[in-house]
């Protein structure tokens, strides 16, 4: 089943994000190689593709896992969690309807 993983950043997370980004993307690349990643990306803090020093307010990942518990374990092991980027992470079942 698909699960939406929503990470909400702590204020001023940009430096922590940049430091942990390579490890974060490596995990996402593995999901993609396994055909289990629907989409992933950050929420810019301002209306811009490149928010610069304004940074980001969080991230959205939609990926396939066998259970919500597995998705939660995967999310809890994210390098952004270990680096203190996320203040919270929420995992919800997701049903893709369109396209």
Buried (B, 14 or more C-beta within 10 A) or exposed (E): EBBBBBBBBEEEBBEBBEBBBEEBEEBBEEBBEEEBBBEBEBBBBEEEEEBEEEBBBBBEBBBBBEEEEBBBEBBEEBBBBBBEBBEEBEBEEBEEEEE
